[in-house]
Amino acid sequence: MSTTSLAAPAVLSARRRWTVLAVCALSMFLVGLDTTIVNVGLPVIGHGLGVGTRGLEWAVDAYTVALASLLVASGALADRFGRRRVFRCGLAVFGLASLVCAVAPSLGVLVVARVAQGVGASMLSPVALAIVVNAMPDPRERARAIGIWASVFGLSMAAGPVTGGALIGVFGWRSVFWINVPVVAAALVLVAVFVPESRGQRARRLDLPGQALLTSALCALVGVLIEGPRIGWSSPPALAGCVLAVAAAAAFVRVELHRPEPLMDLGLFRRPPFATAVLGAVAVFAALNVCLLLNTFYLQHARGWTPLAAGLATLPMALGATVCAPWSGNLVGRLGPRRPLLLAGGFITAGGLCLVDLGRDTSVVLLLPAYLLIGIGFGFANAPLTDTAVGGLPPSRAGVAGAITSTARQVGSAVGIALAGGLVSGVDPAGLARASRPGWLIVAACGVFLLLVARAARATAAPERKTAAPPA
């Protein structure tokens, strides 16, 4: 095992510490924003590049699959080679990939550039969080910083469609990528000036076999979900994809159980609260992305709304998430994760059920409150899911648990996009409302599953928690 011996980190001034948080939160905002900002522009992007819904799904999921696959490995690289160094590398890759996305002449180029964006983003989210934790040695101050971090994360995901709709309405679809370039340039300067270098106390070895198998399993799973409706679920390519996904997942489990330093500590899944929290994270982000994609195609194709109007329709969702994310963190700190999870599950279930009977002329008076309910549920979900996953774990395992939960969020995003795209791909605009109804049942089912997660979290009361890891 390779180790790195470090002197105690220099204590930064309060102003410097909070500046470090602001710079790192900016990167987190970009990562979350790019997970959802493209959704509202998909119809316009498809028209501009001459591709259909299924191809556009790859433009979204290429980013989330790359991000999900590499989150844990990027954290290991940062511990070994230096967090600021890897963070700056991630910013540079993300910025250059955004530039290529902005000028992409075809879907193929756009998808490849989105993969590169995901690679860069994987070096930002977990690494920036480690930088913040290292810069704030005082537990109370660190807890406040983590609360802000969680709020920024929820806001970025919910604000994506609104921001994207506004940019597309004024400047066109390429602006959702151009906007990243000056922000990344400013972040690179700020990191060079304010962010100190740090490394992990122990440099973890890279698990290349585990990394390859995890990536293969995710790509095969998402590929089957996206292409299955087109090629037929019983066709040889679809069956081969299913076999590849299952075989890669089984091989991944086998390899990880026998490695001294695995990519993921699968022993954590023996704890029912952890396992259900990870599945809950998948469910929450699947529900969010099903909602956003169905909303985009329903409002723009079936009802003829502009991207700006469709983005503005998600304002209640963004508002609900923004208000409830910090509130949820406070509730978790005082009462434990069970009540916020019950609220999250109840609101998401109610929002999904409100839209099950969606029609082409459904009143906005019904749509907007439904989006608000889903946004409130999303806001309440993040903090208690992470707390349930890491509650009672020692610090040495809490970080790994937080990283796995973060990976689960991105897997949920990819699966949600693939499921929603399969429902509306190739459907005539007049039939979009009816075709999307199973999607709203999926959203409601994800909310019901959160209620089950809350039951698993019942024993994790606030006074019993030994540690807490933030959402990354």
C-alpha positions as CSV (number, residue, x, y, z in Angstrom):
1,M,0.0,0.0,0.0
2,S,1.4,3.4,-0.9
3,T,1.2,6.1,1.7
4,T,1.7,9.8,1.7
5,S,3.1,11.5,4.8
6,L,1.9,15.1,5.2
7,A,2.5,17.9,7.5
8,A,-0.6,19.3,9.3
9,P,-2.4,21.7,6.9
10,A,-1.9,25.4,7.4
11,V,-4.8,27.1,9.1
12,L,-6.4,29.5,6.6
13,S,-8.0,32.8,7.6
14,A,-11.8,32.8,7.8
15,R,-12.1,34.9,4.7
16,R,-9.8,32.5,2.8
17,R,-11.7,29.4,4.0
18,W,-15.1,30.8,2.8
19,T,-13.5,31.9,-0.5
20,V,-12.3,28.3,-1.0
21,L,-15.9,27.1,-0.4
22,A,-17.3,29.7,-2.9
23,V,-14.8,28.6,-5.6
24,C,-15.5,24.9,-5.0
25,A,-19.3,25.4,-4.8
26,L,-19.1,27.1,-8.2
27,S,-17.6,24.0,-9.7
28,M,-20.4,21.9,-8.0
29,F,-23.0,24.2,-9.5
30,L,-21.6,23.6,-13.0
31,V,-21.6,19.8,-12.6
32,G,-25.2,19.8,-11.4
33,L,-26.3,22.4,-14.0
34,D,-24.9,20.4,-16.9
35,T,-26.7,17.3,-15.7
36,T,-30.1,18.9,-16.5
37,I,-29.5,22.1,-18.5
38,V,-29.5,20.3,-21.8
39,N,-32.9,18.6,-21.2
40,V,-35.0,21.7,-22.1
41,G,-33.0,22.2,-25.3
42,L,-33.2,18.7,-26.6
43,P,-36.0,19.4,-29.2
44,V,-34.1,22.4,-30.5
45,I,-30.8,20.5,-30.6
46,G,-32.5,17.7,-32.4
47,H,-33.8,20.1,-35.0
48,G,-30.4,21.8,-35.4
49,L,-28.5,18.6,-35.8
50,G,-31.2,16.7,-37.6
51,V,-31.5,13.8,-35.1
52,G,-34.4,12.2,-33.3
53,T,-35.2,11.7,-29.6
54,R,-33.2,8.5,-29.2
55,G,-30.0,10.1,-30.4
56,L,-30.6,13.0,-28.1
57,E,-30.8,10.7,-25.1
58,W,-27.2,9.8,-25.8
59,A,-26.3,13.5,-25.7
60,V,-27.6,13.6,-22.1
61,D,-26.6,10.1,-20.8
62,A,-23.0,10.3,-22.3
63,Y,-22.3,12.9,-19.6
64,T,-24.0,11.2,-16.7
65,V,-22.5,7.7,-17.4
66,A,-19.0,9.1,-17.7
67,L,-19.5,11.1,-14.5
68,A,-21.0,8.1,-12.6
69,S,-18.3,5.7,-13.7
70,L,-15.3,7.9,-12.7
71,L,-16.4,9.6,-9.5
72,V,-14.7,7.2,-7.1
73,A,-11.5,6.8,-9.2
74,S,-11.1,10.6,-9.5
75,G,-11.2,10.9,-5.7
76,A,-8.4,8.3,-5.5
77,L,-6.3,10.2,-8.1
78,A,-6.7,13.4,-6.1
79,D,-5.6,11.8,-2.9
80,R,-2.5,10.5,-4.6
81,F,-1.5,13.4,-6.9
82,G,-2.9,16.4,-5.1
83,R,-6.5,17.7,-4.9
84,R,-5.9,21.1,-6.4
85,R,-3.9,19.6,-9.3
86,V,-6.7,17.2,-10.2
87,F,-9.3,19.9,-9.6
88,R,-7.6,22.2,-12.1
89,C,-7.2,19.4,-14.6
90,G,-10.9,18.7,-14.3
91,L,-11.8,22.3,-14.8
92,A,-9.6,22.5,-17.9
93,V,-11.1,19.3,-19.4
94,F,-14.6,20.4,-18.6
95,G,-14.1,23.8,-20.2
96,L,-12.4,22.5,-23.4
97,A,-15.2,19.8,-23.7
98,S,-17.8,22.6,-23.3
99,L,-16.2,24.5,-26.1
100,V,-16.3,21.5,-28.4
101,C,-20.0,20.9,-27.5
102,A,-20.7,24.5,-28.4
103,V,-19.3,24.2,-31.9
104,A,-20.3,20.5,-32.5
105,P,-21.3,20.0,-36.2
106,S,-23.0,16.6,-35.6
107,L,-24.5,14.4,-32.9
108,G,-21.4,12.1,-32.9
109,V,-19.1,15.0,-32.0
110,L,-21.6,16.3,-29.4
111,V,-21.8,12.9,-27.7
112,V,-18.0,12.5,-27.6
113,A,-17.6,16.0,-26.2
114,R,-20.3,15.2,-23.6
115,V,-18.3,12.2,-22.5
116,A,-15.3,14.4,-22.1
117,Q,-17.4,16.8,-20.1
118,G,-18.4,14.0,-17.8
119,V,-14.7,13.0,-17.3
120,G,-13.9,16.6,-16.3
121,A,-16.9,16.8,-14.0
122,S,-15.9,13.6,-12.2
123,M,-12.7,15.4,-11.2
124,L,-14.7,18.4,-9.8
125,S,-17.5,17.1,-7.5
126,P,-15.7,14.7,-5.1
127,V,-12.4,16.6,-5.2
128,A,-13.9,20.0,-4.5
129,L,-15.7,18.5,-1.5
130,A,-12.4,17.1,-0.1
131,I,-10.8,20.5,-0.6
132,V,-13.5,22.2,1.4
133,V,-13.4,19.6,4.2
134,N,-9.6,20.0,4.4
135,A,-9.8,23.8,4.5
136,M,-12.2,23.8,7.4
137,P,-10.8,21.9,10.4
138,D,-13.5,23.2,12.9
139,P,-16.4,20.7,12.9
140,R,-19.1,23.3,13.4
141,E,-17.8,25.5,10.6
142,R,-17.4,22.5,8.4
143,A,-21.0,21.5,9.1
144,R,-22.2,24.9,8.0
145,A,-20.1,24.7,4.8
146,I,-21.5,21.3,4.0
147,G,-25.1,22.6,4.4
148,I,-24.3,25.3,1.9
149,W,-22.8,22.7,-0.4
150,A,-25.9,20.6,-0.3
151,S,-28.1,23.6,-1.1
152,V,-25.9,24.5,-4.1
153,F,-26.2,20.9,-5.3
154,G,-30.0,20.8,-5.1
155,L,-30.3,24.3,-6.6
156,S,-28.0,23.5,-9.6
157,M,-30.0,20.4,-10.6
158,A,-33.3,22.1,-10.3
159,A,-32.2,25.4,-12.0
160,G,-30.8,23.7,-15.1
161,P,-34.0,23.7,-17.1
162,V,-34.8,27.3,-16.2
163,T,-31.3,28.5,-17.1
164,G,-31.3,26.4,-20.2
165,G,-34.6,27.7,-21.4
166,A,-33.6,31.3,-20.9
167,L,-30.3,30.9,-22.7
168,I,-31.8,29.0,-25.6
169,G,-34.7,31.5,-25.9
170,V,-32.3,34.4,-26.3
171,F,-29.0,33.0,-27.8
172,G,-29.8,29.5,-29.2
173,W,-29.0,26.0,-28.0
174,R,-25.2,26.3,-28.3
175,S,-25.2,29.0,-25.6
176,V,-25.9,26.3,-22.9
177,F,-22.3,25.1,-23.5
178,W,-20.7,28.5,-24.3
179,I,-21.8,29.8,-20.9
180,N,-19.4,27.3,-19.2
181,V,-16.3,28.6,-20.9
182,P,-16.0,32.0,-19.1
183,V,-17.1,30.5,-15.8
184,V,-14.4,27.8,-16.0
185,A,-11.8,30.4,-17.0
186,A,-12.7,32.5,-13.9
187,A,-12.7,29.4,-11.7
188,L,-9.2,28.4,-12.9
189,V,-7.8,31.8,-11.9
190,L,-9.6,31.7,-8.5
191,V,-8.3,28.2,-7.8
192,A,-4.7,29.3,-8.6
193,V,-5.0,32.2,-6.2
194,F,-7.0,31.0,-3.3
195,V,-7.1,27.1,-3.1
196,P,-4.3,25.4,-1.2
197,E,-2.9,22.1,-2.3
198,S,-3.8,19.0,-0.2
199,R,-3.6,15.2,-0.4
200,G,-5.1,12.3,1.3
201,Q,-3.3,10.9,4.4
202,R,-3.2,7.6,2.5
203,A,-2.8,7.4,-1.3
204,R,-5.2,4.8,-2.5
205,R,-4.3,2.4,-5.4
206,L,-6.3,2.6,-8.6
207,D,-8.5,-0.4,-9.2
208,L,-8.4,-0.5,-13.0
209,P,-10.2,-3.9,-13.4
210,G,-13.0,-2.7,-11.2
211,Q,-13.2,0.6,-13.1
212,A,-13.4,-1.1,-16.5
213,L,-16.1,-3.5,-15.3
214,L,-18.2,-0.7,-13.7
215,T,-18.0,1.4,-16.8
216,S,-18.9,-1.6,-19.0
217,A,-21.9,-2.5,-16.9
218,L,-23.3,1.1,-16.9
219,C,-22.8,1.6,-20.6
220,A,-24.5,-1.7,-21.4
221,L,-27.4,-1.0,-19.1
222,V,-28.0,2.5,-20.4
223,G,-27.5,1.4,-24.0
224,V,-30.1,-1.3,-23.7
225,L,-32.6,1.1,-22.1
226,I,-32.1,3.7,-24.9
227,E,-32.0,1.4,-27.9
228,G,-34.4,-1.4,-26.7
229,P,-37.6,0.3,-27.8
230,R,-36.1,0.8,-31.3
231,I,-34.4,-2.6,-31.9
232,G,-36.9,-4.7,-29.9
233,W,-36.4,-6.0,-26.4
234,S,-36.1,-9.6,-27.7
235,S,-33.7,-8.8,-30.6
236,P,-30.2,-10.4,-30.5
237,P,-28.4,-7.0,-29.9
238,A,-30.8,-6.2,-27.0
239,L,-30.3,-9.6,-25.4
240,A,-26.6,-9.4,-26.0
241,G,-26.6,-6.0,-24.2
242,C,-28.5,-7.5,-21.3
243,V,-26.1,-10.4,-21.0
244,L,-23.1,-8.0,-21.1
245,A,-24.6,-5.8,-18.4
246,V,-25.3,-8.7,-16.1
247,A,-21.9,-10.4,-16.8
248,A,-20.0,-7.1,-16.2
249,A,-21.9,-6.4,-13.0
250,A,-21.3,-10.0,-11.7
251,A,-17.6,-9.8,-12.6
252,F,-17.4,-6.4,-10.9
253,V,-18.8,-7.8,-7.7
254,R,-16.4,-10.8,-7.8
255,V,-13.3,-8.6,-8.5
256,E,-14.2,-6.0,-5.8
257,L,-14.7,-8.7,-3.1
258,H,-11.2,-10.0,-3.7
259,R,-9.2,-6.8,-4.1
260,P,-7.3,-5.4,-1.1
261,E,-8.2,-1.8,-2.1
262,P,-11.4,-2.1,-4.2
263,L,-13.0,0.8,-6.1
264,M,-16.1,0.3,-4.0
265,D,-16.4,-1.2,-0.6
266,L,-19.2,-3.7,-1.3
267,G,-19.2,-4.8,2.3
268,L,-21.2,-1.6,3.0
269,F,-24.2,-3.1,1.2
270,R,-24.5,-5.6,4.0
271,R,-26.0,-2.7,6.1
272,P,-29.7,-2.4,5.1
273,P,-29.8,1.4,5.7
274,F,-26.9,1.9,3.4
275,A,-28.2,-0.4,0.7
276,T,-31.7,1.2,0.7
277,A,-30.3,4.7,0.8
278,V,-28.2,4.0,-2.3
279,L,-31.3,2.6,-4.1
280,G,-33.2,5.6,-2.8
281,A,-30.6,8.0,-4.4
282,V,-31.1,6.1,-7.7
283,A,-34.9,6.4,-7.4
284,V,-34.8,10.2,-6.6
285,F,-32.6,11.1,-9.5
286,A,-34.5,8.8,-11.9
287,A,-37.7,10.5,-10.9
288,L,-36.2,13.9,-11.4
289,N,-34.9,13.2,-14.8
290,V,-38.0,11.4,-16.0
291,C,-40.0,14.4,-14.9
292,L,-37.7,16.9,-16.7
293,L,-37.5,15.0,-20.0
294,L,-41.2,14.3,-20.2
295,N,-41.9,17.9,-19.3
296,T,-39.6,19.1,-22.1
297,F,-41.2,17.0,-24.9
298,Y,-44.7,17.4,-23.6
299,L,-44.6,21.2,-23.4
300,Q,-42.6,21.8,-26.5
301,H,-43.8,19.1,-28.9
302,A,-47.4,18.5,-27.7
303,R,-48.3,22.0,-26.8
304,G,-45.9,24.1,-28.9
305,W,-44.3,26.0,-26.1
306,T,-40.9,27.7,-26.6
307,P,-37.8,26.4,-24.7
308,L,-38.0,29.5,-22.6
309,A,-41.6,28.9,-21.6
310,A,-40.9,25.2,-20.9
311,G,-38.0,26.2,-18.7
312,L,-40.0,28.8,-16.8
313,A,-42.6,26.1,-16.2
314,T,-40.1,24.3,-14.0
315,L,-39.6,27.4,-11.8
316,P,-41.9,25.9,-9.1
317,M,-39.7,22.8,-9.1
318,A,-36.5,24.9,-8.7
319,L,-38.2,27.0,-5.9
320,G,-39.3,23.9,-4.0
321,A,-35.8,22.4,-4.2
322,T,-34.1,25.6,-3.2
323,V,-36.2,26.3,-0.2
324,C,-36.4,22.7,1.1
325,A,-32.8,21.5,0.7
326,P,-31.4,23.6,3.6
327,W,-34.6,23.0,5.6
328,S,-34.1,19.2,5.1
329,G,-30.5,19.5,6.4
330,N,-31.7,21.2,9.6
331,L,-34.4,18.5,10.1
332,V,-31.8,15.8,9.7
333,G,-29.5,17.4,12.2
334,R,-32.3,17.8,14.8
335,L,-34.6,14.8,14.2
336,G,-32.7,12.3,12.1
337,P,-33.3,11.3,8.5
338,R,-36.7,9.5,8.8
339,R,-39.1,12.5,8.8
340,P,-37.4,14.3,5.8
341,L,-37.5,11.1,3.9
342,L,-41.2,10.6,4.6
343,L,-41.8,14.2,3.4
344,A,-39.7,13.6,0.3
345,G,-41.5,10.4,-0.6
346,G,-44.9,11.8,0.1
347,F,-44.4,14.9,-2.1
348,I,-42.8,13.1,-5.0
349,T,-45.6,10.5,-5.0
350,A,-48.2,13.2,-4.9
351,G,-46.6,15.1,-7.7
352,G,-46.3,12.1,-9.9
353,L,-49.9,11.0,-9.3
354,C,-51.2,14.5,-10.2
355,L,-49.9,14.0,-13.7
356,V,-50.9,10.4,-14.4
357,D,-54.0,11.6,-16.3
358,L,-52.1,14.2,-18.2
359,G,-53.8,15.4,-21.4
360,R,-52.9,17.6,-24.3
361,D,-54.9,20.5,-22.8
362,T,-54.2,19.9,-19.1
363,S,-54.5,23.2,-17.3
364,V,-51.3,25.0,-16.2
365,V,-53.1,25.3,-12.8
366,L,-52.6,21.6,-12.4
367,L,-49.1,21.4,-14.0
368,L,-47.3,24.0,-11.9
369,P,-48.5,22.7,-8.5
370,A,-47.5,19.2,-9.5
371,Y,-44.0,20.4,-10.5
372,L,-43.8,22.3,-7.1
373,L,-44.6,19.0,-5.2
374,I,-41.9,17.1,-7.1
375,G,-39.4,19.9,-6.4
376,I,-40.2,20.0,-2.7
377,G,-39.8,16.2,-2.6
378,F,-36.4,16.5,-4.3
379,G,-35.3,19.2,-2.0
380,F,-36.1,17.1,1.1
381,A,-34.5,13.9,-0.3
382,N,-30.7,14.6,-0.6
383,A,-29.6,15.3,3.0
384,P,-31.5,12.4,4.7
385,L,-30.4,9.9,2.0
386,T,-26.7,10.7,2.5
387,D,-27.2,10.7,6.3
388,T,-28.9,7.3,6.1
389,A,-26.1,5.9,4.0
390,V,-23.2,7.1,6.3
391,G,-24.9,7.1,9.7
392,G,-22.9,5.2,12.3
393,L,-19.9,4.6,10.0
394,P,-16.4,5.6,11.1
395,P,-14.9,8.5,9.1
396,S,-12.6,6.1,7.2
397,R,-15.7,4.4,5.6
398,A,-18.0,7.4,5.6
399,G,-16.1,9.0,2.7
400,V,-16.4,5.9,0.6
401,A,-20.1,5.6,1.4
402,G,-20.7,9.2,0.3
403,A,-18.9,8.6,-3.0
404,I,-21.0,5.5,-3.7
405,T,-24.2,7.5,-3.0
406,S,-23.0,10.2,-5.4
407,T,-22.4,7.6,-8.0
408,A,-25.9,6.2,-7.4
409,R,-27.4,9.7,-8.1
410,Q,-25.7,9.9,-11.5
411,V,-26.8,6.3,-12.3
412,G,-30.3,7.3,-11.5
413,S,-30.1,10.3,-13.8
414,A,-28.9,8.1,-16.7
415,V,-31.6,5.5,-16.1
416,G,-34.3,8.2,-15.8
417,I,-33.3,9.8,-19.1
418,A,-33.3,6.4,-20.8
419,L,-36.7,5.4,-19.5
420,A,-38.4,8.7,-20.3
421,G,-36.8,8.7,-23.8
422,G,-38.1,5.2,-24.5
423,L,-41.6,6.3,-23.7
424,V,-41.7,9.4,-26.0
425,S,-39.3,8.4,-28.8
426,G,-41.0,8.3,-32.1
427,V,-44.4,9.3,-30.7
428,D,-46.5,11.7,-32.7
429,P,-47.0,15.1,-30.8
430,A,-50.7,14.4,-30.5
431,G,-50.0,11.2,-28.5
432,L,-47.2,12.5,-26.3
433,A,-49.4,13.2,-23.3
434,R,-50.8,9.7,-23.3
435,A,-47.4,8.1,-24.0
436,S,-45.9,9.9,-21.0
437,R,-48.4,8.6,-18.5
438,P,-46.4,5.5,-17.5
439,G,-43.5,7.9,-16.8
440,W,-45.5,9.7,-14.2
441,L,-46.4,6.4,-12.6
442,I,-42.6,5.7,-12.5
443,V,-42.2,9.1,-10.7
444,A,-44.9,8.2,-8.2
445,A,-43.4,4.7,-7.7
446,C,-40.0,6.3,-6.9
447,G,-41.7,8.4,-4.2
448,V,-43.3,5.3,-2.7
449,F,-39.9,3.6,-2.6
450,L,-38.5,6.6,-0.6
451,L,-41.2,5.8,2.0
452,L,-39.7,2.4,2.3
453,V,-36.2,3.9,2.7
454,A,-37.6,6.0,5.5
455,R,-38.7,2.9,7.3
456,A,-35.1,1.5,7.0
457,A,-33.8,4.8,8.4
458,R,-36.0,4.7,11.5
459,A,-33.3,3.4,13.8
460,T,-30.8,6.1,12.8
461,A,-31.9,8.8,15.2
462,A,-30.0,12.1,15.4
463,P,-28.2,11.5,18.7
464,E,-26.9,8.2,17.5
465,R,-25.1,9.4,14.4
466,K,-21.3,9.1,14.8
467,T,-20.3,10.8,11.6
468,A,-21.8,12.6,8.7
469,A,-20.7,12.8,5.1
470,P,-22.1,15.4,2.7
471,P,-23.6,14.7,-0.7
472,A,-21.0,15.0,-3.3
